[in-house]
Amino acid sequence: MKKSRILISLISILTFSFPVYALTWEEILEALETESFEFPANARNKQVTCWKEVYWEEYIEGNSDYRGYVNSYTDKYEITCPY
């Protein structure tokens, strides 16, 4: 009788001490949806354009009358995709 009482108390302590996180059917079905992926099903018809953004600065030197300043530029170039 004493052993069964100890066993029951140990099981109840272990059961209530650990939090339980369960998946819902909604989470499972959401993970399986094809609309959640932005990758097309047929990869041969994939159209991808890659861009590279280039940033540079140009320092305009000043003199005794005017102080110097910095011009900053940004250009976007279409490049071949690396994949």
Rosetta constraint file for C-alpha pairs under 8 A:
AtomPair CA 1 CA 5 HARMONIC 6.29 0.50
AtomPair CA 2 CA 6 HARMONIC 6.32 0.50
AtomPair CA 3 CA 7 HARMONIC 6.15 0.50
AtomPair CA 4 CA 8 HARMONIC 6.09 0.50
AtomPair CA 5 CA 9 HARMONIC 6.21 0.50
AtomPair CA 6 CA 10 HARMONIC 6.13 0.50
AtomPair CA 7 CA 11 HARMONIC 6.18 0.50
AtomPair CA 8 CA 12 HARMONIC 6.17 0.50
AtomPair CA 9 CA 13 HARMONIC 6.12 0.50
AtomPair CA 10 CA 14 HARMONIC 6.16 0.50
AtomPair CA 11 CA 15 HARMONIC 5.98 0.50
AtomPair CA 12 CA 16 HARMONIC 6.21 0.50
AtomPair CA 13 CA 17 HARMONIC 5.98 0.50
AtomPair CA 14 CA 18 HARMONIC 6.73 0.50
AtomPair CA 23 CA 27 HARMONIC 6.44 0.50
AtomPair CA 23 CA 28 HARMONIC 7.09 0.50
AtomPair CA 24 CA 28 HARMONIC 6.54 0.50
AtomPair CA 25 CA 29 HARMONIC 6.09 0.50
AtomPair CA 26 CA 30 HARMONIC 5.96 0.50
AtomPair CA 27 CA 31 HARMONIC 6.30 0.50
AtomPair CA 28 CA 32 HARMONIC 6.61 0.50
AtomPair CA 29 CA 33 HARMONIC 6.37 0.50
AtomPair CA 30 CA 36 HARMONIC 7.72 0.50
AtomPair CA 31 CA 36 HARMONIC 7.59 0.50
AtomPair CA 33 CA 37 HARMONIC 7.89 0.50
AtomPair CA 39 CA 43 HARMONIC 7.79 0.50
AtomPair CA 40 CA 46 HARMONIC 6.82 0.50
AtomPair CA 42 CA 46 HARMONIC 7.20 0.50
AtomPair CA 48 CA 81 HARMONIC 7.65 0.50
AtomPair CA 49 CA 78 HARMONIC 7.22 0.50
AtomPair CA 49 CA 79 HARMONIC 7.69 0.50
AtomPair CA 49 CA 80 HARMONIC 7.63 0.50
AtomPair CA 49 CA 81 HARMONIC 6.96 0.50
AtomPair CA 50 CA 78 HARMONIC 5.95 0.50
AtomPair CA 50 CA 79 HARMONIC 5.64 0.50
AtomPair CA 50 CA 80 HARMONIC 6.41 0.50
AtomPair CA 50 CA 81 HARMONIC 5.38 0.50
AtomPair CA 51 CA 76 HARMONIC 6.47 0.50
AtomPair CA 51 CA 77 HARMONIC 5.55 0.50
AtomPair CA 51 CA 78 HARMONIC 4.56 0.50
AtomPair CA 51 CA 79 HARMONIC 5.65 0.50
AtomPair CA 52 CA 76 HARMONIC 5.68 0.50
AtomPair CA 52 CA 77 HARMONIC 5.25 0.50
AtomPair CA 52 CA 78 HARMONIC 6.40 0.50
AtomPair CA 52 CA 79 HARMONIC 6.65 0.50
AtomPair CA 53 CA 74 HARMONIC 6.85 0.50
AtomPair CA 53 CA 75 HARMONIC 5.77 0.50
AtomPair CA 53 CA 76 HARMONIC 4.47 0.50
AtomPair CA 53 CA 77 HARMONIC 6.39 0.50
AtomPair CA 54 CA 74 HARMONIC 5.59 0.50
AtomPair CA 54 CA 75 HARMONIC 5.29 0.50
AtomPair CA 54 CA 76 HARMONIC 6.26 0.50
AtomPair CA 54 CA 77 HARMONIC 7.73 0.50
AtomPair CA 55 CA 72 HARMONIC 7.39 0.50
AtomPair CA 55 CA 73 HARMONIC 5.74 0.50
AtomPair CA 55 CA 74 HARMONIC 4.47 0.50
AtomPair CA 55 CA 75 HARMONIC 6.64 0.50
AtomPair CA 56 CA 72 HARMONIC 5.89 0.50
AtomPair CA 56 CA 73 HARMONIC 5.44 0.50
AtomPair CA 56 CA 74 HARMONIC 6.59 0.50
AtomPair CA 57 CA 70 HARMONIC 6.55 0.50
AtomPair CA 57 CA 71 HARMONIC 5.61 0.50
AtomPair CA 57 CA 72 HARMONIC 4.31 0.50
AtomPair CA 57 CA 73 HARMONIC 6.14 0.50
AtomPair CA 58 CA 70 HARMONIC 5.62 0.50
AtomPair CA 58 CA 71 HARMONIC 5.12 0.50
AtomPair CA 58 CA 72 HARMONIC 6.30 0.50
AtomPair CA 59 CA 68 HARMONIC 7.26 0.50
AtomPair CA 59 CA 69 HARMONIC 6.00 0.50
AtomPair CA 59 CA 70 HARMONIC 4.50 0.50
AtomPair CA 59 CA 71 HARMONIC 6.38 0.50
AtomPair CA 60 CA 68 HARMONIC 5.43 0.50
AtomPair CA 60 CA 69 HARMONIC 5.34 0.50
AtomPair CA 60 CA 70 HARMONIC 5.95 0.50
AtomPair CA 60 CA 71 HARMONIC 7.48 0.50
AtomPair CA 61 CA 67 HARMONIC 7.37 0.50
AtomPair CA 61 CA 68 HARMONIC 4.57 0.50
AtomPair CA 61 CA 69 HARMONIC 6.82 0.50
AtomPair CA 62 CA 66 HARMONIC 5.35 0.50
AtomPair CA 62 CA 67 HARMONIC 4.39 0.50
AtomPair CA 62 CA 68 HARMONIC 3.78 0.50
AtomPair CA 62 CA 69 HARMONIC 7.32 0.50
AtomPair CA 63 CA 67 HARMONIC 6.15 0.50
AtomPair CA 63 CA 68 HARMONIC 7.32 0.50
